[in-house]
């Protein structure tokens, strides 16, 4: 039996074949399991959701690299689809970027997103961002490419310079980053449909677009974005927003009524959640090993 392709090889194959890649952000492992079971071919783990899930704190650098790597490792060990991880700025200078690539590769990630914000960074749809000089980021990508052990490991280049220096600068930067070895281009927070179309016309590399719910970028369907020319469409924080809404509703109902019977039609059944978690497989281990 031939060996299963690495997660990076699986992700690279998805990028190279025709068609758009639609993926969701998962803020914890259960969420990632649900994403896989709903038929998605990949899953994204971002700093926003992980910071919220682990610490109940905003995406303001409370997470260190090791914490994000550990969260990624837990996810890759549970799901079989490729996991793309948010590596922020590479967590420092060139030597930190090299270690960052090594650690995320060892975690089982299929690839990482590296961005050009200054440290401390902010969520891409927060205000008050700033970026490092483009030449410094080029060096980071060159270091990253040199550091990876698996040539299939994916680098997604992200620039936040749309807000700081305008769309022309962002397009110039992202093309240069991909020239330096990044595989996918990601311009954060375009402000209009015209800007999205302009990106597709002027960036020849595979392009990722961030459909951040209630953010700065217009929300379009995956089909519309594919027709524009985007290769990867990510909804990064929807799981956090939905979980927060459902949890608040449940807590308010329990506080008011003393039970949650009125919400049972919105719940996954107990037997169903046991199936989601794989309980029957574990309970049948003895029978399988006989």
TAVENLIN-V484450 format. One record per backbone hydrogen bond with DSSP energy under -1.0 kcal/mol. CO is the residue of the C=O (numbers start at 1). NH is the residue of the N-H. If there is no record, write none. Layout:
((CO	NH) (CO	NH))
This chain:
((6	10) (7	11) (8	12) (9	13) (10	14) (11	15) (12	16) (13	17) (21	233) (23	235) (24	44) (28	32) (29	33) (30	34) (31	35) (32	36) (33	37) (34	38) (35	40) (36	39) (43	84) (44	26) (45	86) (46	50) (47	51) (48	52) (49	53) (50	54) (51	55) (51	57) (58	60) (64	68) (65	69) (66	70) (67	71) (68	72) (69	73) (70	74) (71	75) (72	76) (73	77) (75	78) (75	79) (82	43) (83	110) (84	45) (85	113) (87	90) (88	115) (93	97) (94	98) (95	99) (96	100) (97	101) (98	102) (99	103) (100	104) (101	105) (102	106) (103	107) (104	109) (105	108) (110	154) (111	85) (112	156) (113	87) (114	158) (116	132) (123	126) (130	118) (133	137) (134	138) (135	139) (136	140) (137	141) (138	142) (139	143) (140	144) (141	145) (142	146) (143	147) (144	148) (150	153) (154	112) (155	183) (155	184) (156	114) (157	186) (159	188) (161	165) (166	170) (167	171) (168	172) (169	173) (170	174) (171	175) (172	176) (173	177) (174	178) (175	179) (176	180) (177	182) (178	181) (184	157) (185	208) (186	159) (192	196) (193	197) (194	198) (195	199) (196	200) (197	201) (198	202) (199	203) (206	185) (207	231) (207	232) (209	234) (210	212) (212	215) (221	225) (222	226) (223	227) (224	228) (225	229) (225	230) (231	21) (232	209) (233	23) (234	211) (235	25) (237	241) (238	242) (239	243) (240	244) (241	245) (242	246) (243	247) (244	248) (245	249) (246	250) (247	251) (248	252) (249	253) (250	254) (251	255) (252	256) (253	257) (254	258) (260	263) (261	264) (263	266) (264	267) (269	273) (270	274) (271	275) (272	276) (273	277) (274	279) (275	278) (278	282) (279	283) (280	284) (282	285) (284	288) (285	289))
